C-alpha cells in the first residue's frame, strides 16, 4: 500500500496515482494551478484510489455552487464502495456530509481525524475552509493550533499550516502573532495565497492601509499568477484604497483583476458585489458595472444553497434595479429555510434578514434596513465569511442610520467604529457626517 510523506496509508493508490494526488494537495495548499485536474489524473491512474475521489469531492463541495455540489455527491458515491482505512472511511463520511449541506457535521469529523492524525494535511486544509464558510473563528485558530506541534519546518506543506494558523489567529484578534505566522509562511512559500491574504486581513482590521497596499503590491505575481484566490486578494487591495477614499483606484482594480473577466463563479462574484456595494453606499456612480454583474448573478437567483452568496446577489440586483430576480432570490430563501441542511439556519438566522435589509436600502427605506440589520450584527458570523467580509453589514447599517436621519444611532455607531478603527479615514468621515446630522 502506498503511503504519503507522513506515513498515512492511501488505499487503492500506486506511485503513478500518488504523484498527481500529491500535486493536487500542493496546489490547494498554495491556491494555485488546477487541483481538480490533478485529482482527475490520479483517479484515471487509480480508479480505486479512495482519497483521490474524496479530495476531488471536497474541492467541489467547497465551491458553494449548486452544480458543484452535485459533482461532490457523485464523488462521494464513487468513494463509498471503495476499500479504505478507518481514517479514509472517516473522510468519505465527511465528504458525504459536506455534499449534503451538513457543513458542521463534516467539520466535526475532520476535527476528529486531525486529532488522531495531526499530519493529515487534507483534514486540516478542508476543515479550515469549512470553518471559514461557517464563520467559526475559534476553530479557524484551534483546529490548526492543535496540530501545529506535530509539524516542523521542512515538512511538505508546512507553509500552509502556518498560513492557516495566521488566518485563525487574525480572526480571533491576535493580530501580532497572526502577522508573524503569515510572514513566516510567505518566506517559505511566496506563492501561498492564503498566507498572503491572512496578513492582508491583519492590516485591514488594524486600518493599516498604506502597509496593506505595500504588502499586496510588493510581489503581486507571486500571489496572483495562476492562482484561484487571486480575485479575492485583489479585492483586499481594493479595500485598502477604498478606506483611503481612492475611488478611482478601486474602480481601476474592479475593471481589471477583480472583475475584468466577468467571472460567473459565485466566490468571485461575491467579491465583485462587495466592492461595488461599498461604493454604492458612498453614492459613487459605477455606471453599467452593476448591470453586467447582476446578469451573471441572475442564473443563481433561485439556487438558495448558500446564504452568504444570496446577500451579495441581492446587492447586485438592487444596484442594477432588477426587481424580478430579487423576488426570485427571496422565494428561494424561503424554501431554503424549510430545508434540512445547515443553510436553512444560515439563511434563517442571518441571510434572509440581511438580504431583505439590502433590498430595503435599495428602495430608500433606510429605517427598515436599520431595523433588520441591528438584531443580526452579533450573530452574523453564523452565515460565514470573515470579519473583513462581514464589515459590509456594519457599513450598510451606518449608512442607513445616517440616511434615515437617526442622529442618536448614527453617533453611537460611528463612535463604535472610531474606537475599533481609529486610524481609518472612513471612520473619521462617518463621525463627521454623524456630527453634522446632529447639528442640523
VENGISUL-V329247 format. One record per pair of residues at least 24 apart in sequence whose C-alpha atoms are under 7 Angstrom apart, sorted by the first residue. I is the first residue (numbers start at 1). GAP is how many residues later the second one is. Records with the same first field share a line. If there is no record, write none. Layout:
I: GAP ; GAP
This chain:
6: 113
10: 41
11: 38 ; 39 ; 72 ; 73
12: 34 ; 36 ; 37 ; 38
13: 33 ; 36
14: 32
16: 29
17: 25 ; 26 ; 28 ; 29
18: 24
21: 31
26: 131
29: 128 ; 131
30: 161 ; 162 ; 163 ; 164
31: 161 ; 162 ; 196 ; 197 ; 198
32: 194 ; 195 ; 196
33: 193 ; 194
48: 34
50: 29 ; 32 ; 34
51: 37
53: 25 ; 26
54: 25 ; 37 ; 38 ; 41
57: 38
58: 37
61: 37 ; 38
64: 242
65: 201
66: 237 ; 239
69: 30
72: 27
73: 26
87: 26
101: 240 ; 241 ; 242
102: 239 ; 240
103: 27 ; 239
111: 32
118: 29 ; 32
119: 31
132: 252 ; 253 ; 254
133: 251 ; 252
134: 248 ; 249 ; 250
135: 246 ; 247 ; 248 ; 249 ; 250 ; 251
137: 31 ; 34 ; 35
138: 34
140: 28
141: 24 ; 27 ; 28
159: 26 ; 29 ; 30
160: 25
163: 31 ; 32 ; 35
164: 31
166: 29 ; 32
167: 31
170: 32
171: 216
175: 27
190: 32
191: 31 ; 32
192: 31
193: 30 ; 36
197: 36
200: 36
201: 187
204: 36
206: 215
207: 214 ; 216 ; 217
209: 31
212: 28
213: 24 ; 27
231: 26 ; 27 ; 37
232: 39
234: 24
235: 36
243: 181 ; 182 ; 183
244: 181 ; 182
264: 32
266: 43
270: 39 ; 42
273: 39 ; 42 ; 43
274: 38
277: 38
281: 115 ; 118
290: 26 ; 29 ; 30
291: 29
294: 26
298: 27
301: 24 ; 27 ; 28
302: 26 ; 27 ; 30
303: 29
304: 28 ; 29 ; 32
305: 38
306: 37
307: 36 ; 39 ; 40 ; 44 ; 76
308: 43 ; 75 ; 76
311: 40 ; 43 ; 44
314: 41 ; 44 ; 45
315: 43
318: 41 ; 44
346: 36 ; 37
350: 26 ; 30 ; 33
351: 32
361: 39
366: 34 ; 35 ; 37 ; 38
367: 33 ; 37
369: 31
370: 27 ; 30 ; 31
373: 24
402: 32
405: 32
407: 27 ; 30 ; 31
410: 24
